[in-house]
Amino acid sequence: MNQAEKAQTLLGLHNNGTLLILPNVWNPIGARMLQRKGYPAVATASAAIAESLGYGDGEQLKLDTMLEMVARIAHSVDVPVTADFEAGYSDTIEGLQENTMRLLDTGAVGINFEDSFDNSAHLRPIAEQVERIKAVREAAERKGVHLVINARSDSFFAEGFSSEEERVEDVITRLNAYTQAGADCVYPVGRGDKETLKILRNRLNAPINVLATTKTSSLKELQTLGINRVSFGPYIFRSLLAKMSAMQDEILNMGEYDIVMDGIWSGGDVSTFLAKGKEL
């Protein structure tokens, strides 16, 4: 598939009646593992990429560095790749469009695009975010690719709401406006319980992405509720990081080797997911 075909394939995965499950990755080997196991698409996690390189999330990593990692991931697999683009790395429309075209140059065909700043404490005005989504769509059209825009709203995290009902109404208003502006999927991040998702599914006019957490409805329940997509953000990376920390503690305390060696893959197991030959 060429890039435009991959974009259409990714778009179709949001509307085929099957929950699109995206265990977010931060490196090429993780992407290759997903493809080999039969996942139809790959998603990056900005927090996992940044944290794996020793930086915090929230566009603390240079755009060039983020784009290089996305390019490595996109070039490592044949399935569509959607990238966590955060807030687009620019406050201006011109900069946002330039960055969108650079993102498309990596080979990615989808983005997460959020409406907050200051670590989700404050939200952009709806009208401003609508114009930004339109600008992203326009830039992608210049490239001849229907970039799959997953419009994220941080209403459930932001300050300034007096009640949960007010938050729910705000996220619904925002995400329906983002859909009209050109978003293909909406991401009401921060809620995954059955009761809230029922309300959102009834009142949002687009495919819905849910973030998997300990409080999120099960994958089977999400499918039954009519949710279209579920992603895992940085949580797989952080779970593995916790395991690495436990190994380091055991070794530091002169413990046993088993914590490292039990269930370990051989070099041959790993090589299944590696590129052949030298890096070009």
Backbone as CSV, one residue per row, in Angstrom:
resi,resn,N_x,N_y,N_z,CA_x,CA_y,CA_z,C_x,C_y,C_z
1,MET,0.832,-1.201,0.000,0.000,0.000,0.000,0.865,1.250,0.000
2,ASN,0.458,2.253,-0.781,1.118,3.541,-0.660,0.513,4.308,0.524
3,GLN,1.026,5.514,0.764,0.605,6.238,1.963,-0.880,6.582,1.928
4,ALA,-1.379,7.021,0.769,-2.797,7.371,0.674,-3.680,6.153,0.923
5,GLU,-3.252,4.996,0.436,-4.019,3.764,0.652,-3.989,3.343,2.115
6,LYS,-2.837,3.534,2.762,-2.748,3.215,4.191,-3.693,4.105,4.997
7,ALA,-3.785,5.378,4.601,-4.682,6.293,5.302,-6.129,5.841,5.176
8,GLN,-6.529,5.419,4.000,-7.887,4.935,3.808,-8.130,3.643,4.578
9,THR,-7.117,2.795,4.648,-7.237,1.563,5.429,-7.438,1.878,6.905
10,LEU,-6.644,2.819,7.429,-6.786,3.206,8.835,-8.165,3.794,9.086
11,LEU,-8.630,4.641,8.181,-9.960,5.234,8.329,-11.027,4.147,8.386
12,GLY,-10.917,3.152,7.513,-11.891,2.071,7.485,-11.907,1.239,8.757
13,LEU,-10.773,1.152,9.431,-10.702,0.372,10.670,-11.521,1.001,11.798
14,HIS,-11.927,2.252,11.635,-12.755,2.926,12.635,-14.244,2.720,12.389
15,ASN,-14.585,2.108,11.276,-15.997,2.037,10.889,-16.425,0.648,10.423
16,ASN,-15.713,-0.377,10.857,-16.027,-1.733,10.367,-16.756,-2.589,11.397
17,GLY,-17.176,-1.976,12.512,-17.917,-2.718,13.528,-17.062,-3.505,14.505
18,THR,-15.740,-3.448,14.331,-14.823,-4.158,15.223,-13.979,-3.151,15.992
19,LEU,-13.816,-3.359,17.286,-13.004,-2.468,18.114,-11.560,-2.480,17.620
20,LEU,-11.035,-1.314,17.278,-9.639,-1.168,16.878,-8.794,-1.041,18.142
21,ILE,-7.955,-2.034,18.387,-7.148,-2.081,19.610,-5.723,-1.673,19.281
22,LEU,-5.237,-0.644,19.984,-3.928,-0.067,19.693,-3.063,-0.045,20.956
23,PRO,-2.267,-1.099,21.190,-1.309,-1.070,22.303,-0.103,-0.199,21.905
24,ASN,-0.125,1.059,22.303,0.825,2.049,21.780,2.280,1.643,21.980
25,VAL,3.102,1.977,20.976,4.517,1.614,20.987,5.380,2.861,20.956
26,TRP,6.671,2.655,21.160,7.628,3.757,21.176,8.889,3.430,20.393
27,ASN,8.915,2.269,19.748,10.097,1.897,18.975,9.723,0.908,17.864
28,PRO,10.617,0.705,16.891,10.292,-0.173,15.765,10.051,-1.628,16.150
29,ILE,10.785,-2.163,17.102,10.588,-3.576,17.421,9.190,-3.802,18.001
30,GLY,8.698,-2.853,18.789,7.332,-2.969,19.294,6.325,-2.941,18.174
31,ALA,6.563,-2.085,17.175,5.668,-2.012,16.020,5.693,-3.318,15.234
32,ARG,6.882,-3.864,15.026,6.983,-5.124,14.273,6.303,-6.273,15.006
33,MET,6.396,-6.271,16.315,5.720,-7.311,17.093,4.216,-7.252,16.872
34,LEU,3.662,-6.039,16.900,2.220,-5.901,16.697,1.818,-6.399,15.311
35,GLN,2.563,-5.994,14.292,2.216,-6.436,12.940,2.287,-7.950,12.829
36,ARG,3.340,-8.524,13.387,3.529,-9.985,13.303,2.398,-10.735,14.007
37,LYS,1.873,-10.140,15.073,0.797,-10.784,15.833,-0.577,-10.566,15.199
38,GLY,-0.656,-9.747,14.159,-1.904,-9.580,13.449,-2.657,-8.293,13.713
39,TYR,-2.057,-7.364,14.453,-2.719,-6.068,14.652,-2.754,-5.333,13.312
40,PRO,-3.900,-4.729,12.976,-4.024,-4.118,11.652,-3.441,-2.718,11.543
41,ALA,-3.041,-2.131,12.664,-2.481,-0.779,12.667,-1.612,-0.615,13.904
42,VAL,-0.771,0.424,13.870,0.156,0.714,14.963,-0.030,2.166,15.377
43,ALA,0.023,2.423,16.692,-0.061,3.791,17.213,1.142,4.066,18.107
44,THR,1.682,5.265,18.002,2.750,5.669,18.909,2.155,6.350,20.139
45,ALA,2.972,6.460,21.172,2.591,7.203,22.383,3.652,8.267,22.623
46,SER,3.265,9.533,22.586,4.248,10.608,22.746,4.955,10.521,24.093
47,ALA,4.188,10.200,25.145,4.799,10.115,26.479,5.814,8.987,26.546
48,ALA,5.488,7.844,25.944,6.410,6.709,25.979,7.681,7.016,25.198
49,ILE,7.537,7.646,24.032,8.733,8.008,23.260,9.585,8.992,24.041
50,ALA,8.966,10.041,24.560,9.723,11.050,25.299,10.382,10.453,26.539
51,GLU,9.624,9.684,27.314,10.162,9.115,28.550,11.265,8.100,28.266
52,SER,11.135,7.350,27.181,12.180,6.379,26.845,13.490,7.069,26.491
53,LEU,13.402,8.343,26.082,14.594,9.131,25.756,14.994,10.061,26.898
54,GLY,14.302,9.932,28.036,14.700,10.669,29.227,14.073,12.036,29.395
55,TYR,12.946,12.296,28.683,12.269,13.582,28.787,10.801,13.383,29.161
56,GLY,10.178,14.448,29.651,8.767,14.388,29.978,7.905,14.574,28.742
57,ASP,6.621,14.252,28.893,5.649,14.441,27.820,5.298,15.932,27.721
58,GLY,4.456,16.281,26.788,4.026,17.663,26.649,4.942,18.478,25.767
59,GLU,5.402,17.872,24.658,6.251,18.545,23.679,7.569,19.007,24.286
60,GLN,8.075,18.271,25.277,9.396,18.557,25.832,10.500,18.034,24.914
61,LEU,10.179,17.003,24.148,11.109,16.473,23.163,11.086,17.370,21.935
62,LYS,12.237,17.562,21.297,12.263,18.352,20.068,11.403,17.680,19.003
63,LEU,10.754,18.486,18.197,9.932,17.944,17.119,10.764,17.062,16.197
64,ASP,11.977,17.488,15.876,12.830,16.681,14.997,13.045,15.284,15.571
65,THR,13.246,15.212,16.874,13.479,13.912,17.513,12.232,13.059,17.463
66,MET,11.081,13.659,17.772,9.829,12.919,17.722,9.552,12.406,16.310
67,LEU,9.765,13.261,15.318,9.510,12.858,13.938,10.456,11.749,13.497
68,GLU,11.696,11.807,13.948,12.629,10.726,13.602,12.140,9.393,14.158
69,MET,11.650,9.393,15.388,11.166,8.147,15.988,9.918,7.645,15.266
70,VAL,9.010,8.572,14.917,7.808,8.170,14.182,8.194,7.600,12.830
71,ALA,9.157,8.221,12.163,9.597,7.724,10.857,10.188,6.331,10.975
72,ARG,11.008,6.106,11.984,11.589,4.773,12.172,10.488,3.726,12.374
73,ILE,9.483,4.082,13.147,8.383,3.151,13.401,7.575,2.915,12.126
74,ALA,7.239,4.007,11.425,6.422,3.872,10.212,7.133,3.067,9.136
75,HIS,8.441,3.233,9.035,9.200,2.521,8.006,9.483,1.075,8.385
76,SER,9.191,0.701,9.630,9.502,-0.655,10.081,8.366,-1.643,9.838
77,VAL,7.191,-1.131,9.458,6.026,-2.004,9.287,5.304,-1.659,7.986
78,ASP,4.438,-2.577,7.571,3.636,-2.360,6.366,2.233,-1.861,6.687
79,VAL,1.810,-1.970,7.944,0.463,-1.550,8.324,0.442,-0.047,8.580
80,PRO,-0.746,0.573,8.596,-0.830,2.014,8.862,-0.320,2.365,10.261
81,VAL,0.309,3.531,10.348,0.808,4.038,11.630,0.157,5.383,11.923
82,THR,-0.394,5.515,13.131,-0.917,6.787,13.595,-0.041,7.292,14.729
83,ALA,0.300,8.576,14.693,1.268,9.142,15.632,0.589,10.094,16.606
84,ASP,1.071,10.065,17.833,0.626,11.031,18.835,1.334,12.353,18.541
85,PHE,0.595,13.310,18.007,1.136,14.583,17.548,0.988,15.663,18.609
86,GLU,0.489,15.274,19.789,0.231,16.207,20.887,-0.584,17.414,20.378
87,ALA,-0.109,18.648,20.592,-0.854,19.823,20.135,-0.277,20.398,18.850
88,GLY,0.540,19.610,18.161,1.052,20.030,16.865,2.359,20.788,16.883
89,TYR,2.925,21.017,18.085,4.240,21.647,18.225,4.303,23.070,17.652
90,SER,3.178,23.732,17.552,3.180,25.132,17.115,1.879,25.794,17.527
91,ASP,1.961,27.072,17.926,0.762,27.835,18.261,0.197,28.568,17.052
92,THR,0.969,28.656,15.978,0.499,29.373,14.799,-0.070,28.401,13.770
93,ILE,-0.988,28.871,12.953,-1.566,28.044,11.899,-0.492,27.661,10.877
94,GLU,0.354,28.625,10.521,1.403,28.348,9.536,2.359,27.273,10.039
95,GLY,2.769,27.408,11.299,3.674,26.423,11.878,3.019,25.062,12.002
96,LEU,1.746,25.057,12.367,1.012,23.804,12.507,0.925,23.087,11.162
97,GLN,0.640,23.830,10.102,0.541,23.201,8.787,1.899,22.674,8.318
98,GLU,2.946,23.429,8.559,4.285,22.957,8.205,4.617,21.674,8.967
99,ASN,4.296,21.640,10.246,4.591,20.458,11.054,3.749,19.262,10.617
100,THR,2.514,19.523,10.204,1.663,18.439,9.700,2.268,17.812,8.458
101,MET,2.761,18.632,7.561,3.366,18.096,6.345,4.660,17.337,6.652
102,ARG,5.395,17.817,7.638,6.597,17.086,8.061,6.219,15.747,8.691
103,LEU,5.137,15.740,9.447,4.664,14.488,10.036,4.287,13.499,8.937
104,LEU,3.613,13.977,7.907,3.248,13.096,6.795,4.484,12.577,6.073
105,ASP,5.551,13.357,6.051,6.793,12.908,5.420,7.404,11.703,6.129
106,THR,7.019,11.451,7.377,7.532,10.284,8.103,6.903,8.984,7.611
107,GLY,5.761,9.090,6.927,5.024,7.899,6.510,3.816,7.610,7.373
108,ALA,3.648,8.348,8.462,2.460,8.162,9.300,1.215,8.615,8.542
109,VAL,0.060,8.040,8.889,-1.183,8.372,8.186,-2.307,8.775,9.139
110,GLY,-1.993,8.924,10.408,-2.977,9.350,11.388,-2.298,10.109,12.506
111,ILE,-3.094,10.910,13.231,-2.556,11.646,14.379,-3.571,11.686,15.508
112,ASN,-3.054,11.752,16.740,-3.809,12.264,17.878,-3.516,13.758,17.942
113,PHE,-4.554,14.559,18.157,-4.377,16.005,18.154,-5.194,16.592,19.293
114,GLU,-4.508,17.155,20.287,-5.187,17.546,21.532,-5.484,19.039,21.596
115,ASP,-6.395,19.386,22.497,-6.888,20.764,22.577,-6.479,21.489,23.848
116,SER,-5.451,20.989,24.512,-5.065,21.614,25.785,-3.606,22.037,25.764
117,PHE,-3.220,22.793,26.775,-1.832,23.148,27.006,-1.643,23.275,28.504
118,ASP,-0.434,23.563,28.948,-0.135,23.628,30.389,-0.457,22.293,31.061
119,ASN,0.034,21.186,30.458,-0.190,19.852,31.022,-1.670,19.555,31.246
120,SER,-2.486,19.939,30.275,-3.931,19.666,30.250,-4.736,20.512,31.220
121,ALA,-4.098,21.459,31.894,-4.831,22.271,32.872,-5.774,23.259,32.195
122,HIS,-5.404,23.743,31.006,-6.205,24.742,30.318,-6.513,24.278,28.899
123,LEU,-7.695,24.629,28.431,-8.159,24.224,27.110,-8.141,25.407,26.150
124,ARG,-7.811,25.129,24.904,-7.939,26.171,23.888,-9.421,26.487,23.684
125,PRO,-9.757,27.704,23.329,-11.147,28.003,22.954,-11.586,27.088,21.810
126,ILE,-12.844,26.700,21.834,-13.333,25.761,20.823,-13.113,26.299,19.417
127,ALA,-13.437,27.561,19.190,-13.289,28.138,17.852,-11.844,28.061,17.372
128,GLU,-10.906,28.287,18.281,-9.482,28.222,17.914,-9.083,26.804,17.538
129,GLN,-9.537,25.818,18.326,-9.177,24.431,18.019,-9.838,23.963,16.721
130,VAL,-11.043,24.437,16.464,-11.709,24.121,15.200,-10.862,24.605,14.020
131,GLU,-10.350,25.825,14.108,-9.511,26.348,13.030,-8.220,25.551,12.888
132,ARG,-7.690,25.073,13.982,-6.456,24.281,13.932,-6.719,22.916,13.268
133,ILE,-7.844,22.316,13.568,-8.179,21.044,12.922,-8.384,21.248,11.424
134,LYS,-9.060,22.327,11.059,-9.235,22.630,9.634,-7.884,22.839,8.954
135,ALA,-6.968,23.467,9.653,-5.644,23.719,9.084,-4.873,22.422,8.878
136,VAL,-4.980,21.517,9.825,-4.335,20.208,9.677,-4.915,19.470,8.479
137,ARG,-6.234,19.490,8.359,-6.882,18.806,7.242,-6.436,19.404,5.900
138,GLU,-6.383,20.731,5.848,-5.973,21.402,4.612,-4.542,21.034,4.235
139,ALA,-3.650,21.002,5.218,-2.252,20.655,4.938,-2.138,19.230,4.425
140,ALA,-2.897,18.317,5.001,-2.850,16.921,4.567,-3.397,16.776,3.152
141,GLU,-4.436,17.538,2.837,-5.005,17.464,1.494,-3.992,17.909,0.446
142,ARG,-3.146,18.867,0.811,-2.097,19.297,-0.121,-1.145,18.157,-0.445
143,LYS,-0.992,17.240,0.499,-0.127,16.078,0.303,-0.859,14.926,-0.372
144,GLY,-2.174,15.080,-0.580,-2.943,14.018,-1.213,-3.208,12.832,-0.308
145,VAL,-3.203,13.065,1.001,-3.420,11.992,1.977,-4.563,12.389,2.901
146,HIS,-5.528,11.476,3.096,-6.582,11.743,4.080,-6.039,11.346,5.454
147,LEU,-5.316,12.273,6.056,-4.768,12.042,7.390,-5.910,11.775,8.354
148,VAL,-5.841,10.673,9.081,-6.904,10.307,10.021,-6.677,11.081,11.323
149,ILE,-7.527,12.062,11.556,-7.384,12.944,12.721,-8.215,12.403,13.875
150,ASN,-7.539,12.049,14.955,-8.194,11.628,16.191,-8.161,12.823,17.139
151,ALA,-9.271,13.556,17.203,-9.321,14.815,17.958,-9.552,14.525,19.438
152,ARG,-8.583,14.892,20.217,-8.641,14.636,21.666,-9.123,15.878,22.404
153,SER,-9.989,15.663,23.385,-10.381,16.748,24.287,-9.966,16.393,25.706
154,ASP,-9.383,17.372,26.393,-8.913,17.178,27.769,-9.855,17.792,28.795
155,SER,-11.127,17.887,28.448,-12.099,18.495,29.373,-12.141,17.781,30.721
156,PHE,-11.924,16.472,30.730,-11.999,15.716,31.980,-10.782,15.948,32.888
157,PHE,-9.744,16.603,32.345,-8.550,16.903,33.138,-8.435,18.383,33.484
158,ALA,-9.067,19.233,32.712,-8.823,20.672,32.802,-9.440,21.308,34.041
159,GLU,-8.907,22.446,34.407,-9.441,23.235,35.517,-10.645,24.048,35.041
160,GLY,-11.428,24.536,36.022,-12.464,25.503,35.710,-13.870,24.971,35.571
161,PHE,-14.089,23.691,35.899,-15.441,23.134,35.821,-15.991,22.946,37.225
162,SER,-17.273,23.247,37.396,-17.883,23.178,38.721,-18.525,21.824,39.000
163,SER,-18.710,21.002,37.971,-19.361,19.707,38.173,-18.967,18.746,37.063
164,GLU,-19.203,17.453,37.312,-18.932,16.448,36.293,-19.875,16.612,35.107
165,GLU,-21.105,17.022,35.395,-22.066,17.241,34.310,-21.583,18.329,33.364
166,GLU,-21.002,19.371,33.938,-20.481,20.461,33.113,-19.317,19.974,32.249
167,ARG,-18.474,19.120,32.807,-17.363,18.549,32.038,-17.891,17.715,30.870
168,VAL,-18.868,16.885,31.147,-19.423,16.021,30.101,-20.009,16.867,28.975
169,GLU,-20.755,17.901,29.336,-21.343,18.754,28.313,-20.265,19.457,27.496
170,ASP,-19.199,19.870,28.159,-18.129,20.559,27.444,-17.445,19.614,26.455
171,VAL,-17.151,18.394,26.889,-16.470,17.462,25.988,-17.353,17.110,24.806
172,ILE,-18.657,16.993,25.016,-19.582,16.693,23.915,-19.623,17.856,22.925
173,THR,-19.741,19.068,23.452,-19.766,20.251,22.584,-18.487,20.350,21.767
174,ARG,-17.369,20.175,22.448,-16.072,20.264,21.768,-15.926,19.198,20.683
175,LEU,-16.172,17.971,21.031,-15.875,16.894,20.096,-16.823,16.886,18.899
176,ASN,-18.054,17.282,19.092,-18.941,17.406,17.933,-18.493,18.560,17.029
177,ALA,-17.990,19.633,17.622,-17.448,20.736,16.814,-16.200,20.293,16.061
178,TYR,-15.369,19.488,16.712,-14.150,19.004,16.062,-14.488,18.063,14.907
179,THR,-15.532,17.284,15.075,-15.971,16.399,13.994,-16.409,17.217,12.787
180,GLN,-17.186,18.254,13.028,-17.637,19.110,11.928,-16.470,19.808,11.248
181,ALA,-15.397,20.037,11.998,-14.221,20.709,11.437,-13.365,19.770,10.596
182,GLY,-13.617,18.462,10.697,-12.854,17.529,9.868,-12.214,16.370,10.595
183,ALA,-12.422,16.254,11.909,-11.864,15.108,12.635,-12.590,13.820,12.228
184,ASP,-11.852,12.723,12.186,-12.417,11.422,11.800,-12.807,10.572,12.998
185,CYS,-12.190,10.854,14.134,-12.422,10.096,15.363,-12.276,11.083,16.505
186,VAL,-12.944,10.826,17.635,-12.842,11.734,18.776,-12.377,10.967,20.004
187,TYR,-11.682,11.680,20.872,-10.956,11.052,21.979,-11.266,11.789,23.280
188,PRO,-12.348,11.411,23.969,-12.679,12.030,25.253,-11.830,11.417,26.368
189,VAL,-10.566,11.758,26.372,-9.609,11.105,27.261,-9.946,11.403,28.719
190,GLY,-9.822,10.382,29.558,-10.036,10.588,30.983,-11.247,9.894,31.557
191,ARG,-12.117,9.338,30.715,-13.270,8.586,31.199,-13.439,7.325,30.361
192,GLY,-13.629,6.211,31.060,-13.839,4.950,30.357,-14.875,4.067,31.020
193,ASP,-15.629,4.647,31.972,-16.643,3.858,32.663,-17.882,3.714,31.790
194,LYS,-18.614,2.655,32.036,-19.753,2.293,31.194,-20.792,3.395,31.135
195,GLU,-21.126,3.997,32.267,-22.186,4.992,32.315,-21.833,6.222,31.468
196,THR,-20.593,6.721,31.623,-20.185,7.889,30.843,-20.098,7.557,29.365
197,LEU,-19.571,6.383,29.052,-19.419,6.012,27.644,-20.767,5.859,26.947
198,LYS,-21.772,5.405,27.666,-23.111,5.324,27.075,-23.602,6.705,26.660
199,ILE,-23.400,7.687,27.544,-23.813,9.057,27.239,-23.043,9.576,26.021
200,LEU,-21.740,9.362,26.037,-20.911,9.866,24.948,-21.254,9.195,23.628
201,ARG,-21.489,7.886,23.673,-21.802,7.171,22.433,-23.128,7.671,21.831
202,ASN,-24.072,8.020,22.696,-25.369,8.498,22.221,-25.307,9.913,21.655
203,ARG,-24.316,10.695,22.088,-24.339,12.110,21.734,-23.163,12.585,20.888
204,LEU,-22.202,11.713,20.647,-21.081,12.087,19.789,-21.295,11.525,18.391
205,ASN,-20.978,12.338,17.393,-21.302,11.991,16.016,-20.101,11.462,15.237
206,ALA,-19.243,10.716,15.901,-18.046,10.197,15.236,-17.579,8.948,15.971
207,PRO,-16.702,8.172,15.349,-16.064,7.071,16.085,-15.379,7.602,17.341
208,ILE,-15.396,6.783,18.394,-14.852,7.193,19.696,-13.637,6.346,20.055
209,ASN,-12.586,7.023,20.508,-11.379,6.391,21.049,-11.427,6.496,22.573
210,VAL,-11.149,5.401,23.256,-11.105,5.375,24.714,-9.697,4.987,25.151
211,LEU,-9.227,5.583,26.240,-7.937,5.220,26.823,-8.138,4.098,27.839
212,ALA,-7.371,3.031,27.702,-7.459,1.904,28.635,-6.759,2.245,29.947
213,THR,-7.487,2.130,31.055,-6.926,2.292,32.392,-7.560,1.221,33.280
214,THR,-7.198,1.214,34.553,-7.784,0.240,35.475,-9.283,0.472,35.662
215,LYS,-9.774,1.688,35.343,-11.186,2.004,35.520,-11.997,1.912,34.223
216,THR,-11.335,1.551,33.142,-12.017,1.488,31.851,-12.788,0.180,31.708
217,SER,-13.935,0.249,31.072,-14.699,-0.963,30.781,-13.823,-1.944,30.008
218,SER,-14.114,-3.235,30.141,-13.304,-4.260,29.482,-13.385,-4.108,27.969
219,LEU,-12.454,-4.719,27.270,-12.445,-4.645,25.815,-13.745,-5.182,25.226
220,LYS,-14.250,-6.259,25.771,-15.509,-6.820,25.275,-16.666,-5.871,25.531
221,GLU,-16.652,-5.187,26.691,-17.707,-4.216,26.992,-17.619,-3.014,26.053
222,LEU,-16.399,-2.576,25.751,-16.241,-1.457,24.827,-16.820,-1.806,23.463
223,GLN,-16.559,-3.028,23.026,-17.111,-3.478,21.749,-18.638,-3.437,21.777
224,THR,-19.215,-3.934,22.866,-20.681,-3.957,22.999,-21.269,-2.559,23.052
225,LEU,-20.557,-1.632,23.677,-21.033,-0.256,23.806,-20.953,0.526,22.499
226,GLY,-20.295,-0.035,21.515,-20.154,0.661,20.240,-18.964,1.590,20.173
227,ILE,-18.002,1.404,21.090,-16.761,2.173,21.029,-15.938,1.632,19.858
228,ASN,-15.252,2.519,19.179,-14.582,2.142,17.937,-13.096,1.848,18.085
229,ARG,-12.490,2.433,19.099,-11.023,2.357,19.175,-10.603,2.457,20.634
230,VAL,-9.594,1.699,21.012,-9.043,1.786,22.364,-7.524,1.827,22.259
231,SER,-6.926,2.719,23.015,-5.471,2.828,23.029,-4.972,2.778,24.468
232,PHE,-3.666,2.567,24.607,-3.087,2.322,25.926,-2.107,3.411,26.357
233,GLY,-1.951,4.452,25.536,-1.075,5.550,25.922,0.303,5.053,26.324
234,PRO,0.878,5.621,27.398,2.215,5.220,27.827,2.223,4.037,28.792
235,TYR,1.059,3.420,29.031,0.963,2.483,30.150,1.717,1.171,29.917
236,ILE,1.809,0.702,28.693,2.592,-0.508,28.446,4.070,-0.216,28.696
237,PHE,4.537,0.907,28.201,5.928,1.303,28.463,6.197,1.405,29.960
238,ARG,5.304,2.061,30.698,5.536,2.262,32.128,5.435,0.957,32.903
239,SER,4.599,0.041,32.447,4.524,-1.270,33.086,5.848,-2.020,32.928
240,LEU,6.418,-1.966,31.729,7.710,-2.611,31.500,8.810,-1.915,32.287
241,LEU,8.710,-0.589,32.420,9.702,0.156,33.193,9.664,-0.266,34.661
242,ALA,8.474,-0.512,35.192,8.351,-0.987,36.577,9.031,-2.340,36.748
243,LYS,8.887,-3.203,35.748,9.532,-4.512,35.809,11.048,-4.374,35.758
244,MET,11.543,-3.457,34.930,12.983,-3.238,34.865,13.507,-2.706,36.194
245,SER,12.743,-1.816,36.833,13.146,-1.287,38.131,13.236,-2.406,39.172
246,ALA,12.268,-3.337,39.147,12.302,-4.464,40.086,13.527,-5.334,39.847
247,MET,13.894,-5.533,38.597,15.109,-6.299,38.291,16.341,-5.595,38.841
248,GLN,16.417,-4.286,38.632,17.574,-3.529,39.112,17.697,-3.595,40.631
249,ASP,16.556,-3.522,41.331,16.576,-3.611,42.792,17.068,-4.971,43.246
250,GLU,16.586,-6.043,42.604,17.000,-7.396,42.973,18.498,-7.582,42.773
251,ILE,19.019,-7.072,41.659,20.452,-7.209,41.362,21.270,-6.380,42.342
252,LEU,20.829,-5.156,42.614,21.555,-4.282,43.539,21.666,-4.920,44.918
253,ASN,20.640,-5.659,45.324,20.611,-6.271,46.655,21.195,-7.677,46.666
254,MET,22.019,-7.984,45.660,22.702,-9.283,45.580,21.712,-10.437,45.548
255,GLY,20.616,-10.234,44.859,19.586,-11.265,44.782,19.890,-12.325,43.742
256,GLU,18.855,-13.083,43.389,19.016,-14.186,42.440,18.892,-13.685,41.002
257,TYR,19.388,-14.514,40.074,19.320,-14.181,38.653,17.943,-14.447,38.046
258,ASP,17.129,-15.182,38.757,15.867,-15.642,38.169,14.982,-14.493,37.702
259,ILE,15.007,-13.372,38.410,14.121,-12.268,38.055,14.409,-11.766,36.640
260,VAL,15.638,-11.952,36.189,16.008,-11.571,34.828,15.829,-12.730,33.859
261,MET,16.247,-13.933,34.282,16.363,-15.042,33.353,15.081,-15.837,33.119
262,ASP,14.152,-15.811,34.055,12.918,-16.593,33.887,12.102,-16.066,32.705
263,GLY,11.821,-16.936,31.749,11.005,-16.572,30.598,11.707,-15.722,29.559
264,ILE,13.018,-15.579,29.693,13.748,-14.698,28.788,13.727,-15.233,27.357
265,TRP,13.644,-14.335,26.386,13.741,-14.724,24.986,15.190,-14.950,24.594
266,SER,15.377,-15.832,23.630,16.705,-16.038,23.051,16.953,-14.968,21.983
267,GLY,18.206,-14.894,21.538,18.510,-13.977,20.443,17.714,-14.318,19.199
268,GLY,17.469,-15.601,18.987,16.667,-16.024,17.840,15.235,-15.547,17.941
269,ASP,14.676,-15.587,19.163,13.310,-15.077,19.358,13.235,-13.603,18.984
270,VAL,14.214,-12.845,19.428,14.231,-11.408,19.167,14.416,-11.128,17.681
271,SER,15.277,-11.923,17.032,15.620,-11.648,15.636,14.409,-11.724,14.711
272,THR,13.366,-12.417,15.150,12.134,-12.493,14.360,11.572,-11.111,14.056
273,PHE,11.836,-10.167,14.928,11.254,-8.842,14.805,12.279,-7.777,14.399
274,LEU,13.446,-8.199,13.939,14.491,-7.247,13.566,14.578,-7.100,12.048
275,ALA,15.062,-5.928,11.613,15.325,-5.732,10.196,16.512,-6.604,9.777
276,LYS,16.548,-6.965,8.541,17.646,-7.792,8.020,18.772,-6.888,7.523
277,GLY,19.973,-7.212,7.909,21.133,-6.454,7.444,21.396,-5.194,8.232
278,LYS,22.298,-4.356,7.695,22.715,-3.140,8.370,21.739,-1.993,8.106
279,GLU,21.752,-1.050,9.020,20.954,0.157,8.815,21.515,0.948,7.652
280,LEU,20.641,1.376,6.770,21.074,2.141,5.588,21.171,3.634,5.912
